[in-house]
Amino acid sequence: MADKEPDSDQVPRASERAATDFVIEIYNPDGKVLRGICRLLDLSVAGSCVDTSSDLNEGEAVVIRVLLTQRHLLTLPGRVVWKRYFPKLYQYGLKFDAYAEETRLVIEEFVKAYSAKLRKMGPKIIFTDQGVQEV
């Protein structure tokens, strides 16, 4: 199988991310043709991890739409940067392309609120600009 696994010696993630379990839609780059329904596994200002039964290619341009809160339907253009195959579904790493600053602020606030919620629950592992941290 030609699917590439993410390198085990990857550099730390550039952005803090929040784990999610949202159902989202993934579209062709024009945003008009639905490619599939996905589960958003995590989200940051730089990208996301999703899983779906839809077969996408590394380097392929996509657009995801996610209802982050009742007030924020986000449309995020990006590219598939890695792909893993599991029985009956694929998992993808997406790197976002340019999007509106307002959208960036909404994602940052969401991730910040998620981190605060985790801190209240007790020590957890968080991925930040400085690497893995226990909070």
C-alpha positions as CSV (number, residue, x, y, z in Angstrom):
1,M,0.0,0.0,0.0
2,A,1.4,3.4,-1.0
3,D,-0.2,5.4,1.8
4,K,2.3,7.3,3.8
5,E,2.3,7.3,7.6
6,P,3.3,10.5,9.4
7,D,7.0,10.4,10.3
8,S,7.6,9.4,13.9
9,D,10.2,12.1,14.2
10,Q,8.0,14.9,13.1
11,V,8.7,18.4,14.4
12,P,6.3,19.5,17.2
13,R,3.1,21.0,16.0
14,A,3.1,24.7,15.3
15,S,-0.2,25.4,16.9
16,E,-2.1,24.3,19.9
17,R,-5.1,22.1,19.0
18,A,-8.3,20.9,20.5
19,A,-9.7,17.4,20.3
20,T,-13.2,17.3,18.8
21,D,-15.7,14.8,17.7
22,F,-17.7,16.9,15.3
23,V,-19.4,15.7,12.1
24,I,-18.2,17.9,9.2
25,E,-18.5,18.1,5.4
26,I,-15.6,17.9,3.0
27,Y,-15.8,19.4,-0.5
28,N,-13.9,19.9,-3.7
29,P,-11.9,23.1,-3.8
30,D,-14.8,25.0,-5.4
31,G,-16.8,24.3,-2.3
32,K,-19.7,23.1,-4.4
33,V,-19.2,19.3,-4.8
34,L,-19.6,17.3,-1.6
35,R,-16.8,14.7,-1.3
36,G,-17.9,13.1,1.9
37,I,-19.0,13.4,5.5
38,C,-16.1,13.3,8.0
39,R,-15.4,13.3,11.7
40,L,-13.2,16.1,12.9
41,L,-10.8,14.6,15.4
42,D,-8.8,17.8,16.2
43,L,-8.6,21.4,15.1
44,S,-6.0,24.1,15.3
45,V,-5.5,27.4,13.4
46,A,-3.0,25.6,11.1
47,G,-4.9,22.4,10.3
48,S,-6.9,19.5,11.5
49,C,-7.2,15.7,11.6
50,V,-10.3,14.0,10.1
51,D,-11.5,10.5,9.4
52,T,-13.9,9.4,6.7
53,S,-14.7,6.6,4.3
54,S,-13.9,8.9,1.4
55,D,-10.6,8.2,-0.4
56,L,-8.6,11.4,-0.9
57,N,-5.0,11.8,-2.2
58,E,-2.0,13.4,-0.5
59,G,-1.6,16.9,-1.8
60,E,-5.3,17.2,-2.8
61,A,-7.0,20.5,-2.2
62,V,-10.2,20.3,-0.2
63,V,-12.6,22.6,1.7
64,I,-14.1,21.6,5.0
65,R,-17.2,23.1,6.6
66,V,-17.7,22.8,10.3
67,L,-20.3,24.2,12.6
68,L,-17.9,25.1,15.5
69,T,-20.5,26.7,17.7
70,Q,-24.1,27.6,17.0
71,R,-23.0,30.9,15.7
72,H,-19.9,29.9,13.7
73,L,-20.1,27.9,10.5
74,L,-16.5,27.8,9.3
75,T,-15.4,27.2,5.7
76,L,-11.7,26.2,5.7
77,P,-9.7,25.5,2.5
78,G,-6.7,23.2,2.8
79,R,-4.6,20.4,1.5
80,V,-4.2,16.7,2.5
81,V,-0.7,16.4,3.9
82,W,-0.8,12.8,5.2
83,K,-3.0,9.8,4.9
84,R,-3.5,6.6,7.0
85,Y,-5.7,3.7,6.1
86,F,-7.7,1.8,8.8
87,P,-10.3,-0.9,8.2
88,K,-13.3,0.8,6.5
89,L,-12.0,4.3,6.9
90,Y,-9.1,6.8,6.2
91,Q,-7.6,9.3,8.5
92,Y,-6.1,12.5,7.1
93,G,-4.0,15.4,8.2
94,L,-5.1,18.7,6.7
95,K,-3.1,21.9,6.5
96,F,-5.2,24.9,6.0
97,D,-4.6,27.5,3.3
98,A,-5.3,31.2,3.9
99,Y,-8.6,32.1,5.5
100,A,-10.2,35.2,7.1
101,E,-8.7,36.6,10.3
102,E,-12.1,36.5,11.9
103,T,-12.1,32.7,11.4
104,R,-8.6,32.5,12.9
105,L,-9.9,34.3,16.0
106,V,-12.9,32.0,16.3
107,I,-10.6,28.9,16.1
108,E,-8.1,30.4,18.7
109,E,-11.0,31.1,21.1
110,F,-12.3,27.6,20.7
111,V,-8.9,26.0,21.3
112,K,-8.3,28.3,24.3
113,A,-11.7,27.4,25.8
114,Y,-11.0,23.7,25.3
115,S,-7.6,24.0,27.0
116,A,-9.2,25.8,29.9
117,K,-11.8,23.1,30.2
118,L,-9.0,20.4,30.3
119,R,-7.2,22.3,33.0
120,K,-10.3,22.2,35.2
121,M,-10.5,18.4,34.7
122,G,-6.9,17.8,35.9
123,P,-3.4,17.2,34.5
124,K,-3.5,16.5,30.8
125,I,-1.1,16.5,27.9
126,I,-1.4,19.5,25.6
127,F,0.4,20.1,22.2
128,T,1.7,23.6,22.0
129,D,4.2,25.7,20.1
130,Q,6.8,24.5,22.6
131,G,6.0,20.8,22.1
132,V,4.2,18.5,24.5
133,Q,3.3,19.9,27.9
134,E,1.5,18.6,30.9
135,V,-0.9,21.1,32.4
